């Protein structure tokens, strides 16, 4: 029998527990019943009773953070006439229910008698959702996410907020983006508590601040009034603003932990703080900003302060100059076997967390192989270094096109490795995923086929998937076809293989015959990749024909028909994207993602216009433009990471 996370001890006994009449939860208290009704809902009835005992469950001596880990330790004893759970803390009861639910999924009507003893290896296991790049998950989606995380024993959730909160004191802010209200956050906070999850505030306090700074009256708070990217370090007006923000927003959360972020302050010292940096040095200016922001946060009620650890690469040992209530989160999303940034941390002197990534962003389908390697290797090395927490990240760069569910696979892998210190083999985890995560083997195979596309030549470049760019790219001279020093051109064979793999994935999903939202999202991704492959092949076919001077009027007219059919498919995919977005997120904020579709629509008209000009040239007996030198439509066209959406919807790096 499989469990995710894998339990520490599993021992069978003679006999079976027959639960044809379901499991009775009448012996549970009100809070326990609430969790049981969610995690065990298909199996609840009036049959075998579940009882909660209080015999202690030990954690091995010498295991780092053992006093934190013991809170979640539990024992499940399945006897013929009762299921007994020993747990001393509500989170331990929740963990036991999660394990029991997975056992019941694999055994119909009866369970073998058994005993499980279990506890986590790392105390804090969380997920960070980016809700600041356009996509604001609606209540139903957030409830789904919270239940999903609880079922895999996560205990922390952070919502990354740059500007998506409504303030009475600053009503103009968040007007151009989606947002959460006090009532909504308080509802989600209570929902998280119900499932043993701490909803921690995560409020960006330095860089990535363009959502705030691009408002009238707030641009003067920027480090650089050109990029409007970071706040002016050292400006009292900035700290006054954050005093207002913290005093309004922090009370929405029951947690006293606050992630200040403070990462990627690339423009520090380029504007407002230039003189200070020249006189004091960047380290001192950055440190003073941290301390000032922290002072404001503490006055608003925060008692544990987090920040991203990338600054330690530039300012080593900075944690030794800060107060003890600071905790750094090392982050890295690369598929490495060694992570040099972990050398910045000494867990015995200063506890730290680490943050791997699901690699679902900047992609039509997640870079699964990249994420798998990153999550496993990073957590394994962190566990050896006695990391205190793991925060698996889901980012939404350039419009947050990907569904939230496209990070679920990464969340599950993160749950396994964070709970067990990455001691479970990838092969064992894959087998468990087939049983517990995927609907059936057809869905699993389709997922694998789509993941293979990201391994094709030139498709994956760092944290970006070029198939995603090619989907929106120009038909004749786009970056995905021409390439440059940073982004190699996608070969014709890559587009051909992309189509074939996508078609195979679509066939598998049809065999699965499941109508879940997740499968609808998978099917949409598969159709987008099939479209991208066909579009790329057509582009190469037309370009080769012109280069070889193998063009006649009928071929041109045939290509024009092909392009018109492509465009019809593109519009259908756009409409399905909007429908799927509406199922999981509020409408406001979607305009940035939809803009990429609408802007790309012009590519089809431009291609047809140029082809028709060549048709007329043929009819006049004039030489064709075999090298497409007169095609200029691509020159003014940009999208995604080549686009300039300054003051519109760019939510990542405005200078790119």
CORBEL-V299389 format. One record per residue. N is the residue number from 1. RES is the residue in one letter. PSI is psi as a letter, one per 20 degrees, with the letter a starting at -180 (none if undefined). NEAR is the number of other ideal C-beta (glycine too) atoms within 8 Angstrom. Layout:
n=N res=RES psi=PSI near=NEAR
n=N res=RES psi=PSI near=NEAR
This chain:
n=1 res=X psi=q near=6
n=2 res=X psi=q near=10
n=3 res=X psi=q near=11
n=4 res=X psi=o near=14
n=5 res=X psi=q near=13
n=6 res=X psi=p near=13
n=7 res=X psi=q near=10
n=8 res=X psi=g near=7
n=9 res=X psi=p near=8
n=10 res=X psi=o near=8
n=11 res=X psi=p near=7
n=12 res=X psi=q near=6
n=13 res=X psi=r near=9
n=14 res=X psi=q near=3
n=15 res=X psi=r near=8
n=16 res=X psi=q near=8
n=17 res=X psi=o near=14
n=18 res=X psi=o near=8
n=19 res=X psi=l near=14
n=20 res=X psi=h near=7
n=21 res=X psi=j near=7
n=22 res=X psi=a near=11
n=23 res=X psi=p near=14
n=24 res=X psi=p near=12
n=25 res=X psi=j near=12
n=26 res=X psi=h near=5
n=27 res=X psi=i near=8
n=28 res=X psi=q near=9
n=29 res=X psi=r near=5
n=30 res=X psi=g near=5
n=31 res=X psi=h near=8
n=32 res=X psi=h near=12
n=33 res=X psi=h near=10
n=34 res=X psi=g near=9
n=35 res=X psi=g near=15
n=36 res=X psi=g near=13
n=37 res=X psi=h near=9
n=38 res=X psi=g near=10
n=39 res=X psi=h near=13
n=40 res=X psi=j near=14
n=41 res=X psi=g near=7
n=42 res=X psi=i near=5
n=43 res=X psi=j near=10
n=44 res=X psi=p near=11
n=45 res=X psi=b near=9
n=46 res=X psi=k near=5
n=47 res=X psi=d near=9
n=48 res=X psi=p near=13
n=49 res=X psi=q near=9
n=50 res=X psi=p near=15
n=51 res=X psi=q near=9
n=52 res=X psi=p near=12
n=53 res=X psi=r near=8
n=54 res=X psi=k near=7
n=55 res=X psi=p near=6
n=56 res=X psi=q near=7
n=57 res=X psi=p near=15
n=58 res=X psi=q near=6
n=59 res=X psi=p near=9
n=60 res=X psi=p near=6
n=61 res=X psi=p near=4
n=62 res=X psi=i near=4
n=63 res=X psi=p near=9
n=64 res=X psi=q near=5
n=65 res=X psi=k near=10
n=66 res=X psi=h near=11
n=67 res=X psi=h near=5
n=68 res=X psi=h near=9
n=69 res=X psi=h near=14
n=70 res=X psi=h near=12
n=71 res=X psi=h near=9
n=72 res=X psi=j near=14
n=73 res=X psi=q near=16
n=74 res=X psi=r near=16
n=75 res=X psi=p near=15
n=76 res=X psi=p near=14
n=77 res=X psi=o near=10
n=78 res=X psi=o near=11
n=79 res=X psi=r near=11
n=80 res=X psi=h near=7
n=81 res=X psi=j near=5
n=82 res=X psi=q near=8
n=83 res=X psi=o near=14
n=84 res=X psi=p near=12
n=85 res=X psi=p near=16
n=86 res=X psi=p near=13
n=87 res=X psi=p near=15
n=88 res=X psi=i near=10
n=89 res=X psi=q near=8
n=90 res=X psi=h near=8
n=91 res=X psi=h near=10
n=92 res=X psi=h near=14
n=93 res=X psi=g near=14
n=94 res=X psi=g near=14
n=95 res=X psi=g near=14
n=96 res=X psi=g near=14
n=97 res=X psi=g near=13
n=98 res=X psi=g near=13
n=99 res=X psi=g near=14
n=100 res=X psi=g near=14
n=101 res=X psi=g near=12
n=102 res=X psi=h near=12
n=103 res=X psi=g near=12
n=104 res=X psi=h near=13
n=105 res=X psi=h near=8
n=106 res=X psi=i near=8
n=107 res=X psi=o near=10
n=108 res=X psi=o near=3
n=109 res=X psi=i near=6
n=110 res=X psi=q near=10
n=111 res=X psi=q near=11
n=112 res=X psi=q near=11
n=113 res=X psi=p near=12
n=114 res=X psi=r near=12
n=115 res=X psi=p near=11
n=116 res=X psi=p near=11
n=117 res=X psi=p near=11
n=118 res=X psi=q near=14
n=119 res=X psi=q near=12
n=120 res=X psi=r near=12
n=121 res=X psi=h near=11
n=122 res=X psi=p near=16
n=123 res=X psi=g near=10
n=124 res=X psi=p near=12
n=125 res=X psi=o near=15
n=126 res=X psi=r near=14
n=127 res=X psi=p near=15
n=128 res=X psi=p near=14
n=129 res=X psi=p near=12
n=130 res=X psi=o near=13
n=131 res=X psi=k near=13
n=132 res=X psi=j near=14
n=133 res=X psi=k near=13
n=134 res=X psi=h near=15
n=135 res=X psi=o near=16
n=136 res=X psi=o near=13
n=137 res=X psi=p near=11
n=138 res=X psi=r near=9
n=139 res=X psi=g near=8
n=140 res=X psi=g near=7
n=141 res=X psi=g near=12
n=142 res=X psi=h near=11
n=143 res=X psi=g near=9
n=144 res=X psi=g near=8
n=145 res=X psi=g near=13
n=146 res=X psi=g near=14
n=147 res=X psi=h near=11
n=148 res=X psi=g near=10
n=149 res=X psi=g near=14
n=150 res=X psi=h near=16
n=151 res=X psi=i near=9
n=152 res=X psi=j near=13
n=153 res=X psi=k near=14
n=154 res=X psi=q near=13
n=155 res=X psi=j near=11
n=156 res=X psi=q near=13
n=157 res=X psi=p near=16
n=158 res=X psi=q near=14
n=159 res=X psi=o near=11
n=160 res=X psi=o near=13
n=161 res=X psi=p near=13
n=162 res=X psi=g near=12
n=163 res=X psi=j near=12
n=164 res=X psi=l near=13
n=165 res=X psi=q near=15
n=166 res=X psi=p near=10
n=167 res=X psi=p near=12
n=168 res=X psi=h near=6
n=169 res=X psi=i near=6
n=170 res=X psi=m near=9
n=171 res=X psi=i near=8
n=172 res=X psi=h near=8
n=173 res=X psi=q near=12
n=174 res=X psi=j near=12
n=175 res=X psi=h near=7
n=176 res=X psi=j near=6
n=177 res=X psi=r near=12
n=178 res=X psi=r near=12
n=179 res=X psi=r near=11
n=180 res=X psi=q near=11
n=181 res=X psi=r near=8
n=182 res=X psi=g near=8
n=183 res=X psi=h near=6
n=184 res=X psi=g near=9
n=185 res=X psi=g near=14
n=186 res=X psi=h near=9
n=187 res=X psi=g near=9
n=188 res=X psi=h near=12
n=189 res=X psi=g near=13
n=190 res=X psi=h near=8
n=191 res=X psi=g near=11
n=192 res=X psi=g near=12
n=193 res=X psi=h near=11
n=194 res=X psi=h near=9
n=195 res=X psi=k near=13
n=196 res=X psi=k near=11
n=197 res=X psi=p near=13
n=198 res=X psi=o near=11
n=199 res=X psi=o near=15
n=200 res=X psi=p near=13
n=201 res=X psi=q near=15
n=202 res=X psi=o near=12
n=203 res=X psi=o near=13
n=204 res=X psi=p near=14
n=205 res=X psi=j near=9
n=206 res=X psi=f near=14
n=207 res=X psi=a near=14
n=208 res=X psi=k near=12
n=209 res=X psi=j near=15
n=210 res=X psi=h near=13
n=211 res=X psi=h near=13
n=212 res=X psi=g near=11
n=213 res=X psi=i near=13
n=214 res=X psi=k near=10
n=215 res=X psi=q near=11
n=216 res=X psi=p near=5
n=217 res=X psi=i near=6
n=218 res=X psi=i near=12
n=219 res=X psi=h near=11
n=220 res=X psi=i near=7
n=221 res=X psi=j near=12
n=222 res=X psi=q near=16
n=223 res=X psi=g near=13
n=224 res=X psi=p near=12
n=225 res=X psi=j near=7
n=226 res=X psi=g near=5
n=227 res=X psi=h near=10
n=228 res=X psi=l near=13
n=229 res=X psi=g near=16
n=230 res=X psi=q near=16
n=231 res=X psi=q near=13
n=232 res=X psi=o near=13
n=233 res=X psi=p near=17
n=234 res=X psi=i near=11
n=235 res=X psi=p near=10
n=236 res=X psi=h near=5
n=237 res=X psi=h near=9
n=238 res=X psi=g near=12
n=239 res=X psi=h near=11
n=240 res=X psi=g near=8
n=241 res=X psi=g near=11
n=242 res=X psi=h near=12
n=243 res=X psi=g near=11
n=244 res=X psi=g near=11
n=245 res=X psi=g near=12
n=246 res=X psi=g near=16
n=247 res=X psi=h near=9
n=248 res=X psi=g near=13
n=249 res=X psi=g near=13
n=250 res=X psi=h near=13
n=251 res=X psi=i near=7
n=252 res=X psi=h near=10
n=253 res=X psi=q near=11
n=254 res=X psi=h near=6
n=255 res=X psi=q near=10
n=256 res=X psi=j near=7
n=257 res=X psi=p near=12
n=258 res=X psi=p near=16
n=259 res=X psi=o near=12
n=260 res=X psi=i near=15
n=261 res=X psi=e near=14
n=262 res=X psi=k near=14
n=263 res=X psi=r near=12
n=264 res=X psi=l near=7
n=265 res=X psi=m near=12
n=266 res=X psi=h near=7
n=267 res=X psi=j near=12
n=268 res=X psi=p near=13
n=269 res=X psi=j near=10
n=270 res=X psi=i near=7
n=271 res=X psi=d near=11
n=272 res=X psi=g near=10
n=273 res=X psi=j near=13
n=274 res=X psi=g near=9
n=275 res=X psi=g near=6
n=276 res=X psi=g near=11
n=277 res=X psi=h near=12
n=278 res=X psi=h near=7
n=279 res=X psi=h near=6
n=280 res=X psi=h near=7
n=281 res=X psi=q near=7
n=282 res=X psi=h near=10
n=283 res=X psi=g near=9
n=284 res=X psi=g near=8
n=285 res=X psi=g near=16
n=286 res=X psi=g near=14
n=287 res=X psi=g near=12
n=288 res=X psi=h near=10
n=289 res=X psi=g near=12
n=290 res=X psi=g near=13
n=291 res=X psi=h near=10
n=292 res=X psi=g near=10
n=293 res=X psi=g near=14
n=294 res=X psi=g near=14
n=295 res=X psi=g near=8
n=296 res=X psi=g near=12
n=297 res=X psi=g near=14
n=298 res=X psi=g near=11
n=299 res=X psi=h near=8
n=300 res=X psi=j near=10
n=301 res=X psi=i near=9
n=302 res=X psi=p near=12
n=303 res=X psi=i near=7
n=304 res=X psi=p near=9
n=305 res=X psi=p near=13
n=306 res=X psi=q near=12
n=307 res=X psi=q near=15
n=308 res=X psi=q near=12
n=309 res=X psi=j near=13
n=310 res=X psi=h near=10
n=311 res=X psi=h near=13
n=312 res=X psi=h near=15
n=313 res=X psi=h near=7
n=314 res=X psi=h near=7
n=315 res=X psi=m near=10
n=316 res=X psi=q near=6
n=317 res=X psi=k near=8
n=318 res=X psi=h near=12
n=319 res=X psi=h near=10
n=320 res=X psi=i near=7
n=321 res=X psi=j near=6
n=322 res=X psi=r near=10
n=323 res=X psi=r near=6
n=324 res=X psi=i near=3
n=325 res=X psi=j near=9
n=326 res=X psi=q near=13
n=327 res=X psi=p near=13
n=328 res=X psi=q near=15
n=329 res=X psi=o near=15
n=330 res=X psi=p near=16
n=331 res=X psi=q near=13
n=332 res=X psi=p near=12
n=333 res=X psi=j near=11
n=334 res=X psi=q near=6
n=335 res=X psi=m near=9
n=336 res=X psi=r near=10
n=337 res=X psi=i near=3
n=338 res=X psi=p near=5
n=339 res=X psi=n near=11
n=340 res=X psi=h near=5
n=341 res=X psi=h near=11
n=342 res=X psi=i near=11
n=343 res=X psi=i near=5
n=344 res=X psi=i near=11
n=345 res=X psi=q near=13
n=346 res=X psi=o near=5
n=347 res=X psi=h near=12
n=348 res=X psi=h near=4
n=349 res=X psi=h near=6
n=350 res=X psi=o near=11
n=351 res=X psi=q near=6
n=352 res=X psi=r near=13
n=353 res=X psi=r near=15
n=354 res=X psi=q near=16
n=355 res=X psi=n near=14
n=356 res=X psi=a near=16
n=357 res=X psi=q near=14
n=358 res=X psi=i near=16
n=359 res=X psi=k near=14
n=360 res=X psi=i near=13
n=361 res=X psi=r near=13
n=362 res=X psi=l near=10
n=363 res=X psi=q near=14
n=364 res=X psi=h near=12
n=365 res=X psi=q near=13
n=366 res=X psi=q near=15
n=367 res=X psi=m near=11
n=368 res=X psi=g near=13
n=369 res=X psi=h near=10
n=370 res=X psi=g near=13
n=371 res=X psi=g near=19
n=372 res=X psi=g near=12
n=373 res=X psi=g near=10
n=374 res=X psi=g near=16
n=375 res=X psi=g near=16
n=376 res=X psi=g near=12
n=377 res=X psi=g near=13
n=378 res=X psi=g near=13
n=379 res=X psi=h near=18
n=380 res=X psi=g near=12
n=381 res=X psi=h near=11
n=382 res=X psi=h near=14
n=383 res=X psi=g near=12
n=384 res=X psi=h near=6
n=385 res=X psi=j near=9
n=386 res=X psi=l near=9
n=387 res=X psi=q near=14
n=388 res=X psi=h near=13
n=389 res=X psi=q near=13
n=390 res=X psi=p near=17
n=391 res=X psi=o near=14
n=392 res=X psi=p near=17
n=393 res=X psi=q near=13
n=394 res=X psi=o near=16
n=395 res=X psi=r near=10
n=396 res=X psi=l near=14
n=397 res=X psi=q near=12
n=398 res=X psi=k near=14
n=399 res=X psi=i near=14
n=400 res=X psi=l near=15
n=401 res=X psi=h near=9
n=402 res=X psi=q near=12
n=403 res=X psi=q near=7
n=404 res=X psi=h near=13
n=405 res=X psi=i near=9
n=406 res=X psi=i near=13
n=407 res=X psi=i near=13
n=408 res=X psi=g near=11
n=409 res=X psi=g near=14
n=410 res=X psi=h near=18
n=411 res=X psi=g near=16
n=412 res=X psi=g near=12
n=413 res=X psi=g near=13
n=414 res=X psi=h near=16
n=415 res=X psi=g near=15
n=416 res=X psi=g near=15
n=417 res=X psi=h near=15
n=418 res=X psi=h near=14
n=419 res=X psi=h near=12
n=420 res=X psi=j near=13
n=421 res=X psi=k near=9
n=422 res=X psi=k near=10
n=423 res=X psi=i near=6
n=424 res=X psi=p near=11
n=425 res=X psi=q near=5
n=426 res=X psi=h near=8
n=427 res=X psi=g near=6
n=428 res=X psi=g near=9
n=429 res=X psi=h near=13
n=430 res=X psi=g near=8
n=431 res=X psi=g near=9
n=432 res=X psi=h near=14
n=433 res=X psi=h near=13
n=434 res=X psi=h near=10
n=435 res=X psi=g near=9
n=436 res=X psi=h near=10
n=437 res=X psi=g near=10
n=438 res=X psi=q near=9
n=439 res=X psi=g near=9
n=440 res=X psi=a near=8
n=441 res=X psi=h near=7
n=442 res=X psi=g near=11
n=443 res=X psi=g near=15
n=444 res=X psi=g near=11
n=445 res=X psi=g near=10
n=446 res=X psi=g near=16
n=447 res=X psi=g near=13
n=448 res=X psi=g near=8
n=449 res=X psi=g near=13
n=450 res=X psi=h near=15
n=451 res=X psi=h near=12
n=452 res=X psi=h near=9
n=453 res=X psi=h near=15
n=454 res=X psi=i near=16
n=455 res=X psi=i near=8
n=456 res=X psi=q near=10
n=457 res=X psi=p near=7
n=458 res=X psi=j near=11
n=459 res=X psi=g near=13
n=460 res=X psi=p near=10
n=461 res=X psi=o near=9
n=462 res=X psi=c near=4
n=463 res=X psi=k near=7
n=464 res=X psi=q near=12
n=465 res=X psi=o near=14
n=466 res=X psi=i near=13
n=467 res=X psi=h near=16
n=468 res=X psi=g near=13
n=469 res=X psi=g near=17
n=470 res=X psi=h near=15
n=471 res=X psi=h near=12
n=472 res=X psi=j near=11
n=473 res=X psi=r near=13
n=474 res=X psi=q near=11
n=475 res=X psi=h near=13
n=476 res=X psi=h near=14
n=477 res=X psi=k near=9
n=478 res=X psi=r near=15
n=479 res=X psi=h near=10
n=480 res=X psi=i near=13
n=481 res=X psi=h near=16
n=482 res=X psi=h near=8
n=483 res=X psi=r near=10
n=484 res=X psi=a near=6
n=485 res=X psi=h near=2
n=486 res=X psi=h near=4
n=487 res=X psi=n near=11
n=488 res=X psi=q near=6
n=489 res=X psi=q near=9
n=490 res=X psi=p near=15
n=491 res=X psi=q near=8
n=492 res=X psi=h near=8
n=493 res=X psi=h near=7
n=494 res=X psi=g near=13
n=495 res=X psi=h near=17
n=496 res=X psi=g near=10
n=497 res=X psi=h near=11
n=498 res=X psi=g near=17
n=499 res=X psi=g near=13
n=500 res=X psi=g near=9
n=501 res=X psi=h near=13
n=502 res=X psi=g near=16
n=503 res=X psi=g near=9
n=504 res=X psi=g near=10
n=505 res=X psi=g near=16
n=506 res=X psi=g near=13
n=507 res=X psi=g near=8
n=508 res=X psi=g near=13
n=509 res=X psi=h near=14
n=510 res=X psi=h near=7
n=511 res=X psi=h near=7
n=512 res=X psi=h near=12
n=513 res=X psi=l near=4
n=514 res=X psi=p near=8
n=515 res=X psi=k near=4
n=516 res=X psi=q near=7
n=517 res=X psi=h near=9
n=518 res=X psi=g near=9
n=519 res=X psi=h near=13
n=520 res=X psi=h near=10
n=521 res=X psi=h near=12
n=522 res=X psi=g near=14
n=523 res=X psi=h near=10
n=524 res=X psi=g near=12
n=525 res=X psi=g near=12
n=526 res=X psi=g near=14
n=527 res=X psi=h near=12
n=528 res=X psi=g near=11
n=529 res=X psi=h near=18
n=530 res=X psi=g near=13
n=531 res=X psi=g near=13
n=532 res=X psi=g near=14
n=533 res=X psi=g near=15
n=534 res=X psi=h near=11
n=535 res=X psi=g near=13
n=536 res=X psi=g near=16
n=537 res=X psi=g near=12
n=538 res=X psi=g near=13
n=539 res=X psi=g near=12
n=540 res=X psi=h near=11
n=541 res=X psi=g near=9
n=542 res=X psi=g near=12
n=543 res=X psi=g near=11
n=544 res=X psi=g near=9
n=545 res=X psi=g near=10
n=546 res=X psi=g near=14
n=547 res=X psi=h near=8
n=548 res=X psi=j near=7
n=549 res=X psi=l near=7
n=550 res=X psi=l near=6
n=551 res=X psi=p near=10
n=552 res=X psi=r near=6
n=553 res=X psi=g near=8
n=554 res=X psi=g near=6
n=555 res=X psi=g near=10
n=556 res=X psi=g near=14
n=557 res=X psi=h near=9
n=558 res=X psi=g near=8
n=559 res=X psi=h near=12
n=560 res=X psi=g near=11
n=561 res=X psi=g near=8
n=562 res=X psi=g near=9
n=563 res=X psi=h near=14
n=564 res=X psi=h near=10
n=565 res=X psi=h near=8
n=566 res=X psi=g near=13
n=567 res=X psi=h near=10
n=568 res=X psi=g near=8
n=569 res=X psi=g near=9
n=570 res=X psi=g near=13
n=571 res=X psi=h near=9
n=572 res=X psi=g near=8
n=573 res=X psi=h near=12
n=574 res=X psi=g near=11
n=575 res=X psi=h near=8
n=576 res=X psi=h near=10
n=577 res=X psi=g near=13
n=578 res=X psi=g near=10
n=579 res=X psi=g near=8
n=580 res=X psi=h near=13
n=581 res=X psi=g near=11
n=582 res=X psi=h near=8
n=583 res=X psi=h near=7
n=584 res=X psi=i near=14
n=585 res=X psi=r near=13
n=586 res=X psi=q near=7
n=587 res=X psi=g near=6
n=588 res=X psi=p near=9
n=589 res=X psi=h near=13
n=590 res=X psi=i near=12
n=591 res=X psi=h near=9
n=592 res=X psi=g near=16
n=593 res=X psi=g near=14
n=594 res=X psi=h near=11
n=595 res=X psi=h near=12
n=596 res=X psi=h near=15
n=597 res=X psi=g near=12
n=598 res=X psi=h near=8
n=599 res=X psi=h near=10
n=600 res=X psi=h near=12
n=601 res=X psi=h near=11
n=602 res=X psi=h near=9
n=603 res=X psi=h near=13
n=604 res=X psi=g near=13
n=605 res=X psi=g near=8
n=606 res=X psi=g near=11
n=607 res=X psi=g near=12
n=608 res=X psi=g near=11
n=609 res=X psi=g near=9
n=610 res=X psi=g near=13
n=611 res=X psi=h near=13
n=612 res=X psi=h near=10
n=613 res=X psi=h near=9
n=614 res=X psi=h near=13
n=615 res=X psi=g near=11
n=616 res=X psi=h near=8
n=617 res=X psi=g near=11
n=618 res=X psi=g near=13
n=619 res=X psi=h near=7
n=620 res=X psi=i near=6
n=621 res=X psi=j near=4
n=622 res=X psi=q near=6
n=623 res=X psi=q near=5
n=624 res=X psi=q near=10
n=625 res=X psi=n near=11
n=626 res=X psi=h near=9
n=627 res=X psi=j near=6
n=628 res=X psi=k near=11
n=629 res=X psi=h near=5
n=630 res=X psi=i near=7
n=631 res=X psi=o near=10
n=632 res=X psi=j near=5
n=633 res=X psi=h near=15
n=634 res=X psi=h near=10
n=635 res=X psi=h near=5
n=636 res=X psi=j near=5
n=637 res=X psi=p near=11
n=638 res=X psi=q near=6
n=639 res=X psi=r near=11
n=640 res=X psi=c near=11
n=641 res=X psi=i near=10
n=642 res=X psi=i near=8
n=643 res=X psi=q near=10
n=644 res=X psi=n near=5
n=645 res=X psi=k near=10
n=646 res=X psi=p near=7
n=647 res=X psi=j near=4
n=648 res=X psi=d near=7
n=649 res=X psi=j near=9
n=650 res=X psi=p near=13
n=651 res=X psi=k near=15
n=652 res=X psi=f near=10
n=653 res=X psi=n near=6
n=654 res=X psi=i near=11
n=655 res=X psi=i near=5
n=656 res=X psi=none near=6
